[in-house]
Amino acid sequence: MKTGKPPMKAIEVEHLSKVYPGGIKAVDDISFDVEEGEVWGFLGPNGAGKTTTIRMIITLGLPTSGSIKVFGIDVSRDSARVRSMLGYVPQAVSVDGDLTAYENLLIFSKLFDVKKADRPDRIKEALDYMGLSERADDLVKHFSGGMMRRLEIAESLVNRPKILFLDEPSIGLDPASRLKTWGYIKKLNSEYGVTIFITTHDMEEADELCDRLAIMNQGKIAVSGAPEDLKRSIGGDLVTVKTSARPPSTVPADLGTVTEVEDYSLKILTANGEAALPQIIDYLRNQGVAIKGISLSTPSLDDVFMKYTSAGRDTRGSFRETREARKAFERRAR
């Protein structure tokens, strides 16, 4: 969300560490901040320390050292006040299929101590906002996966959080539901001004939603920044040209650098592939080289992820971890 005033820090993490018995260091002296109104991504392979970090932010775990502040409030000193500002939507399904949408939200509003007089309006507002008003009295077990996800986000709106944590928000959804969920997340951020903290293994999702992100690996922040900056940091665009004869082994420096030459293929690394593409075509034609095909590939967040992490991706995560985190968070929020 963009406003005229400088944003304050929604989350400030400084020199945070978590060491488990036996000297196992899950989080190793990390620091980062999330601005108010920002969509922040937290990426990394399983076991990188993401879950441990988030549990400490949402007051479900104690740091070994370092500090965490949420809107300037020290988490270790006033955890109840911090919890009142947070919403959490886990990866695992958390709604009750044998209840209606309205009943699910009513239970959630009671868990978060929403005043009885305010509950009907809060629930109606959340259902309206997530496009579920017409299904308010339907059993949730008849909902699609996308509708269930929207209902979970609606739950989190009942207590009007200032920061919403979304764990794998579109996992398991079909493409249409996935895009619709992304749209609601963007709308929630831009219209409600909610700061959103996303964990995901879907690099396309991170690229689409996040203003900034951090990639964690082996307990440390490996790299952080805006998606476009991170993609640019690992190199330029790659132009691949298929030719009918052996291509030249070099091209003018202003077009880029040849990285590979095969019998009928030429690969050129260039700073701006779209701008260089017509110039490369003209140059090769002027050299008498017939072009059979040409393609352009740009660096992706997948490339960034693979560069800065040492483990493969596992998109499944841990059902038990997310289920227990959700239950503990609700319990402590009462």
Beta strands, then each sheet from edge to edge (+ up, - down):
strand 1: 9-20
strand 2: 24-35
strand 3: 39-43
strand 4: 65-70
strand 5: 73-74
strand 6: 86-89
strand 7: 163-167
strand 8: 195-199
strand 9: 212-217
strand 10: 220-225
strand 11: 237-243
strand 12: 257-262
strand 13: 265-270
strand 14: 291-297
sheet 1: 2+ 1- 4+ 5-
sheet 2: 6+ 7+ 8+ 3+ 9+ 10-
sheet 3: 12+ 13- 11+ 14-
end
